[in-house]
Amino acid sequence: MPFVLWSEFASAGASLSSLTPVTFDKKYVNQDVNKKEEGQRRLFDATRKGVVTISVTGHVIINKLINDKLWFGTGFIVDLEHGLIVTNAHVAGEIAVCTYEVKFGNGKTAEAKLAYIDPCYDFAILAVDPKDIPDYCIALKCSKEPVTVNTTVYSMGNSANNEFSIYTGTIFDTICTLWIKPLPEQSFQFSGLTVPGASGSPVLNEDGEVIGLLYGGKFVSGAALPISYVTPVVSRLVNGERFKRYFCGCIFDYASLQDVVASGAMPEDVAREYEDTFPEANNKILVVSRKLTAYGSGSNPARPGDIVWTINGQRIGPGLKEIDRIIHESSGKDIVVEVYRDGNKIEYTLPVYELSVNAKFKLFSFAGTTFFEPTNELKINTGKSTNGVYFTDSELGSPFYEIMSKTNNKSAQDLVQVTSIDGQKISSIDDFVSIVSKLLKKKVFTVYFIRVGGDAQESSMIVKHNPEFANAVLHEFNQDERKWQIKEIKNDG
C-alpha cells in the first residue's frame, strides 16, 4: 500500500477534510532514507578523521581526591600544519604535571604537548608534531554561525572509553551557565547521552562543522562551550602568538527580566524594548552577580544587581559571550559599562586585568605534598589577591599531613596557606625552595599556616619528618618548548 501525505492548505481557511491526498510509492521513500543514511555515514567517516582520543598520565597532582594517575578524554584536530588539538582544561589537567598520548581514528598514536590552557574557561589546546599526524587525518572546520535552539547536533568521542562512539541530540538551551569554572561561561545544552570520557568531544551541526566543545553533562543531556570561545586562541597560536585573556573584575549571571521589572530595577517600557530587540532572550537578562575583592573592588564602581545594558556602546542582551569578546578586543584597556540601577540608567568605567596561567606552571613537591601559588580561580573563589604558597592535600606520612587532617571538612575545598616555616616568610615558591636545603637536614621544624575558608587566623604546628625520604622537586613549565623542566633539590648535608 502506498504512503499518504497531505498537501499544504490551498488557502488559510481550508479545513483538514478539504486537503488533497498525495500518494507515492514506498520505493521512493526508501531511496530517500538510504540517501540520508549514506550521507550521514560519510559525515561520520569524515568526523572520525578529525577526532582523537586522549590518554593522560598525571605525574604530579595537587588534589589527592583525584586518586587516578591515568585518565582519558577526547579532542579534535583544528589545524594540521601546527598539529593543534582542542580539548578540555580538565582533561589536560588543571594544576598538574601531565603527559599525553593521542590516538587517531585509524588507530595510530602520537605524543602530544600542552600548547595552551585557558585561565577562565574549560578548554585547552594540545600540539603534536605535524609529522606524526597520519595522512588519513583532517582538521575539523569550526562554524562561525551562532548556536540556535532546536538544532540537530551530533558528537563523537571517547565516551566511557569507547573510542569514537557517536551520539546525537537536539539543542534545547543556548543561554545558560553551569558554573563549572569560577568565571561563568555562556554554554548551550543539548539532549543526548553523555558520560565520562566524552569530555573534549566536538559538538557538530549537520554540515559537519564544530559548533561547541563538550565539557559536561547529566547522562541524558550535554553541556558545551561555544566554539567561538576557542577560535581566537587557535588563530593566535597559528600565527605564533600568545593569547592574552582579560577580565573586568565582575562576575555576570542571568536574572529573570520579569523579576527585574517587578523589583523596580528596570522600567517596564525599557524591558519591552529589550524583548523586542532580543526576542531569543527567553526572559533572561545579564546582571552583575559579584564584584571581586581580588581585582580592585575599592576602585570598582559596579554594584551587585546592576542590570547590564551596553558595554563600550554595544548592546549586550543575553550575550554573556559578547562581554568576553568585547573585553578581549579592548586588549587590556578599560571598558565603559551602561547599566540600570534602581530604575535609573547610569554609566561607569571598569578596569580590565590580564589573567595569567603562570601559577599553574610552577609546582613544588616536598615530603609528600605539592605546593602552588595563587591561581586566578583561587583569587576569584577566595577573594585573596596577595602572593602566597598553598596546598590542598598531603600523602599519608607527609609532615604536612597532620595540618590537613585537622580540617573539619575533607573536600575539594580544603586549602591551606603556608605563611612561614621556622620564622622564614613564605610568599612564593622561590621562598620555599630557598630554605628547603635546610629543611632536608632537619627532622623537626615549625610550620605557620592559615586554613583558607576557616577562621582565617594564623596557626602553627611542629612537624616531624624523615629527611632521607623527603624528596624535593621543582616543576616549571617552559611555554616556549611546551615541556616541564624538573629540578631535584638535594640534601647537601
C-alpha positions in Angstrom: 0.0 0.0 0.0 1.4 3.4 -0.9 2.2 6.1 1.8 -0.1 9.1 2.0 0.9 12.7 2.8 -1.3 15.7 2.9 -0.5 18.6 0.7 -0.3 22.2 2.1 -3.5 24.2 2.6 -4.8 25.7 -0.6 -6.0 28.7 1.5 -5.7 29.9 5.0 -9.3 28.9 5.8 -9.1 25.3 4.4 -10.2 22.5 6.6 -8.5 19.2 7.1 -11.2 17.4 5.1 -10.5 19.7 2.1 -6.9 18.7 1.8 -5.9 16.6 -1.2 -4.1 13.4 -0.5 -0.8 12.9 -2.3 0.5 9.3 -2.9 3.8 7.9 -3.9 5.5 4.6 -4.0 7.3 3.2 -1.0 10.4 2.5 -3.0 11.0 6.2 -3.5 10.7 6.8 0.3 13.3 4.0 0.8 15.6 5.7 -1.7 15.4 9.0 0.2 16.1 7.2 3.5 19.0 5.4 2.0 20.5 8.6 0.6 20.1 10.2 4.1 21.8 7.3 5.8 24.6 7.3 3.2 25.2 11.0 3.7 25.2 10.6 7.5 27.7 7.7 7.2 30.0 9.8 5.1 29.7 12.7 7.6 30.6 10.4 10.5 33.5 8.9 8.5 34.9 12.4 7.9 34.4 13.4 11.6 36.4 10.3 12.7 39.3 11.6 10.7 39.4 14.7 12.8 38.7 13.3 16.3 41.3 11.9 18.7 41.1 10.0 21.9 43.4 11.2 24.7 45.2 9.3 27.4 46.6 11.4 30.2 49.2 10.4 32.8 49.3 12.6 35.8 52.8 12.7 37.4 52.2 15.5 39.9 48.6 16.2 41.1 47.8 18.7 43.8 44.5 17.2 44.7 44.8 13.7 46.1 41.0 13.3 45.7 42.0 12.6 42.1 43.4 9.2 43.0 43.9 8.1 39.4 47.2 8.9 37.8 45.7 7.9 34.5 42.6 9.2 32.8 41.2 9.6 29.4 39.2 12.1 27.3 38.6 13.3 23.7 40.0 16.0 21.5 39.7 17.1 17.8 42.2 18.5 15.3 41.7 22.2 14.3 45.0 22.8 12.5 47.1 20.2 10.7 50.1 22.4 9.8 50.7 23.1 13.5 49.3 19.9 14.9 46.7 21.7 17.2 44.1 19.7 19.0 41.3 21.2 21.2 40.2 19.5 24.4 39.0 20.5 27.9 41.2 22.1 30.5 40.1 19.4 33.0 41.2 16.7 30.5 44.6 18.3 30.1 45.0 18.6 33.9 44.1 21.9 35.6 47.1 22.2 38.0 49.2 19.1 37.4 52.2 17.8 35.6 51.0 15.5 32.8 52.0 13.8 29.7 49.6 13.0 26.8 49.1 10.4 24.2 46.6 10.8 21.4 45.1 8.1 19.2 43.8 8.9 15.8 40.8 7.5 14.0 43.0 4.9 12.2 44.5 3.5 15.4 47.9 5.2 15.2 49.2 7.2 18.2 51.4 10.1 18.9 52.8 12.1 21.8 51.2 15.5 22.5 52.3 18.5 24.4 50.4 21.2 26.2 50.2 24.3 23.9 47.6 26.4 25.9 45.3 26.1 28.9 42.7 28.8 29.4 42.8 30.7 32.7 39.0 31.2 32.6 37.2 28.6 30.6 37.3 24.9 30.4 39.4 24.4 27.3 43.0 23.6 26.4 44.9 23.1 23.3 47.5 20.3 22.8 50.0 20.1 20.0 51.5 17.1 18.2 54.4 17.1 15.8 52.7 17.5 12.4 54.9 14.7 11.0 53.2 12.4 13.5 49.7 13.1 12.2 48.7 10.3 9.7 47.8 11.4 6.2 44.4 9.9 6.9 43.5 12.8 9.3 41.7 16.1 8.6 41.2 19.3 10.6 37.6 19.8 11.5 36.1 23.1 10.4 34.8 25.5 13.2 31.5 27.1 12.5 31.1 30.9 12.5 27.3 30.8 12.8 25.5 31.4 16.1 24.2 28.4 18.0 20.4 28.2 17.9 17.8 26.1 19.7 16.1 23.1 18.1 19.2 22.4 16.0 20.1 18.8 15.5 23.7 18.0 16.6 26.0 15.1 17.0 29.2 14.4 18.7 31.9 11.8 18.5 34.2 10.9 21.4 35.7 8.5 23.9 32.6 8.1 25.9 33.2 5.5 28.7 36.5 4.8 27.0 34.5 3.5 24.0 36.6 5.1 21.3 34.9 7.2 18.6 31.4 6.5 19.8 28.7 8.7 18.3 25.6 10.2 19.9 23.0 12.7 18.5 20.7 15.2 20.1 18.9 18.5 19.8 19.9 21.8 21.3 17.3 23.0 23.8 19.1 25.9 25.6 21.7 28.4 24.3 21.6 30.9 27.2 22.8 29.2 30.4 25.7 29.0 32.7 26.7 25.8 34.6 29.5 27.3 36.7 32.0 24.6 36.1 34.7 27.2 36.4 34.9 30.2 38.7 34.0 32.5 35.8 30.7 31.7 34.2 30.5 30.9 30.5 27.6 31.1 28.1 27.0 27.4 27.4 24.5 25.6 25.3 22.8 22.3 26.3 21.5 19.5 24.1 19.7 16.3 24.6 21.8 13.1 24.2 23.7 10.6 26.2 27.0 12.0 27.7 29.2 10.0 30.0 32.8 10.3 31.4 35.4 10.2 28.6 33.2 12.3 26.3 34.8 15.5 27.7 36.6 17.3 24.9 34.4 15.9 22.1 33.4 18.2 19.3 29.7 19.0 19.0 28.9 19.4 15.3 26.0 20.6 13.2 24.5 18.6 10.3 27.1 20.1 8.0 29.9 18.6 10.0 31.1 21.9 11.4 32.1 22.2 15.0 29.8 24.5 17.0 30.9 23.6 20.5 33.3 21.8 22.9 31.6 19.3 25.2 32.7 19.7 28.8 29.9 18.2 31.0 26.6 16.5 31.1 23.8 14.8 33.0 23.9 11.5 31.2 20.6 12.4 29.4 22.0 15.8 28.2 25.2 17.5 27.4 26.7 21.0 28.0 29.1 22.6 25.6 31.2 25.7 25.3 30.5 27.5 22.1 33.5 27.1 19.7 33.6 30.9 19.4 35.4 31.0 22.8 38.2 28.8 21.3 38.7 30.1 17.8 40.5 33.4 18.8 43.1 31.4 20.7 43.7 29.0 17.8 44.2 31.9 15.5 46.9 33.4 17.8 48.7 30.1 18.1 48.6 29.5 14.3 50.3 32.9 13.9 52.9 32.1 16.5 51.5 34.5 19.1 50.4 34.1 22.7 46.8 34.7 23.6 46.0 37.0 26.5 42.8 36.5 28.5 41.3 39.7 30.1 38.8 40.1 32.9 37.0 43.2 34.3 36.7 42.1 38.0 33.0 41.3 37.9 31.0 38.1 37.7 27.9 38.2 35.5 24.9 36.0 35.7 21.4 35.7 34.3 18.3 37.1 36.1 14.6 36.9 35.2 13.6 40.0 33.1 10.1 39.8 34.6 11.5 39.8 38.2 13.9 42.7 37.3 10.9 44.8 36.3 8.9 43.8 39.3 11.7 44.8 41.6 11.9 48.3 40.1 15.5 47.8 38.9 14.4 48.5 35.3 11.5 50.5 33.8 8.7 48.4 32.2 9.0 50.3 28.9 12.7 49.6 28.7 12.1 45.9 29.3 9.6 45.8 26.4 12.3 47.4 24.2 14.7 44.7 25.4 12.3 41.9 24.5 11.7 43.4 21.0 15.4 43.7 20.4 16.3 40.3 21.8 13.3 38.0 21.2 15.5 34.9 21.8 16.4 36.1 25.3 13.8 33.8 26.9 13.1 36.2 29.8 16.8 36.3 30.7 18.9 39.4 31.2 22.5 39.8 32.4 23.3 41.3 35.8 26.4 41.9 37.9 26.4 39.0 40.3 29.6 39.8 42.2 32.5 42.2 42.1 35.7 40.6 43.3 37.9 41.9 46.1 40.9 40.3 44.5 40.5 42.6 41.5 40.4 46.2 42.7 37.0 46.2 44.4 37.7 49.5 46.0 38.0 51.3 42.7 35.3 49.2 41.0 32.1 51.3 40.8 29.9 48.3 39.9 27.3 47.0 42.3 25.8 43.5 42.5 22.4 43.7 41.0 23.3 46.2 38.2 21.4 45.3 35.0 23.8 45.2 32.1 22.6 47.4 29.1 25.7 48.2 27.0 29.5 47.7 27.1 31.6 50.1 25.1 28.4 51.3 23.5 27.3 47.9 22.2 24.0 46.4 23.2 24.6 43.1 25.0 21.2 41.5 25.6 21.6 38.0 27.0 25.0 37.6 25.3 27.4 36.7 28.1 29.8 35.6 25.3 29.6 39.1 23.9 31.1 40.5 27.1 34.1 38.2 26.8 34.5 39.3 23.1 34.4 43.0 23.9 36.8 42.7 26.8 39.1 40.7 24.6 39.0 43.3 21.9 39.8 46.0 24.4 43.3 44.5 24.7 43.6 45.5 28.4 42.0 48.9 28.1 39.2 50.0 30.5 35.7 49.3 29.4 32.6 51.6 29.7 29.6 49.9 31.1 26.0 51.2 31.0 23.6 49.6 33.5 20.2 50.1 35.1 20.3 50.5 38.8 17.2 51.2 40.9 15.3 52.1 37.7 17.9 54.6 36.5 20.4 54.3 33.7 24.0 55.0 34.8 27.4 54.7 33.3 30.8 53.8 34.7 34.2 52.6 33.7 35.7 49.2 34.7 39.4 48.4 34.8 40.5 45.4 32.8 43.0 42.9 34.1 45.1 40.3 32.3 44.7 36.8 33.7 47.8 34.7 33.8 48.3 30.9 33.9 51.8 31.2 35.3 50.8 29.9 38.7 49.6 26.6 37.1 53.0 26.2 35.6 55.2 26.2 38.7 54.7 23.4 41.3 56.9 22.4 44.1 56.7 18.9 45.6 58.3 18.4 49.1 57.9 15.5 51.5 54.7 14.1 50.0 52.9 17.4 49.4 52.7 19.6 46.3 52.6 23.4 46.7 51.4 26.0 44.3 51.0 29.8 44.1 47.6 31.6 43.8 45.8 30.8 40.5 43.1 33.0 39.0 40.5 30.6 40.2 41.8 30.8 43.8 41.8 34.6 43.7 38.2 34.6 42.4 36.9 32.0 44.9 38.7 33.3 48.0 39.0 37.0 47.2 42.7 36.8 48.1 44.9 38.9 45.9 48.2 38.6 47.8 51.0 36.3 47.0 51.4 33.0 48.9 52.0 29.3 48.8 49.2 26.8 49.1 48.4 23.1 49.3 45.2 21.1 49.2 46.1 17.7 50.4 49.1 15.6 51.6 50.0 12.0 51.4 49.8 9.8 54.5 53.1 10.1 56.2 53.9 13.6 55.0 55.0 16.1 57.7 52.2 18.3 56.4 49.5 15.6 56.6 48.6 16.4 60.2 47.9 20.0 59.3 45.5 18.9 56.6 43.9 16.2 58.7 42.8 18.8 61.3 40.4 20.4 58.8 36.8 19.8 59.6 35.6 19.1 56.1 37.6 16.8 53.8 36.6 18.0 50.4 38.0 19.6 47.3 37.6 23.0 49.1 40.2 22.2 51.7 43.0 24.7 51.3 46.0 25.7 53.5 48.3 28.6 53.0 51.8 28.3 54.3 52.8 31.7 55.7 56.2 30.8 57.2 58.5 27.9 58.2 60.9 28.3 61.1 60.3 32.0 61.1 61.2 32.3 57.3 58.3 34.1 55.5 56.9 32.1 52.5 55.4 34.4 49.9 56.3 32.4 46.8 57.6 29.0 45.6 61.0 30.6 45.3 60.9 31.5 49.0 60.1 27.8 49.8 62.8 26.5 47.6 65.4 28.8 49.2 65.0 27.1 52.6 64.4 23.5 51.5 68.0 22.5 51.8 67.9 23.4 55.4 64.7 21.5 55.9 66.2 18.4 54.3 68.7 18.4 57.1 66.3 18.8 59.9 63.9 16.3 61.4 61.7 18.8 63.2 60.5 22.2 62.1 57.7 24.7 62.8 55.1 25.5 60.1 52.9 28.6 60.3 49.7 28.4 58.2 46.2 29.7 57.6 43.3 27.4 56.8 41.6 29.3 54.0 37.8 29.3 54.3 38.0 28.6 58.1 38.6 31.2 60.7 41.5 32.7 58.6 43.7 33.0 61.7 47.3 32.1 61.5 48.2 28.8 63.4 51.4 26.9 63.9 52.3 23.3 64.3 55.6 21.5 65.0 56.0 18.7 62.4 58.5 15.8 62.2 59.7 14.0 59.2 62.5 11.7 57.9 64.9 13.8 55.8 66.1 10.7 54.0 62.7 10.3 52.3 61.8 13.9 52.0 62.3 14.4 48.2 62.1 18.0 46.9 61.4 18.6 43.3 60.6 21.8 41.4 58.5 21.6 38.3 58.4 24.5 35.9 56.6 24.5 32.5 58.5 26.1 29.7 55.8 27.6 27.5 58.1 28.1 24.5 59.3 24.5 24.5 56.0 23.1 25.7 57.6 20.8 28.3 58.1 20.5 32.0 61.5 21.2 33.4 62.3 19.2 36.5 64.9 20.2 39.1 65.5 17.9 42.1 66.9 19.7 45.2 69.4 17.6 47.1 70.3 17.4 50.8 73.8 18.8 50.8 74.5 17.9 54.4 
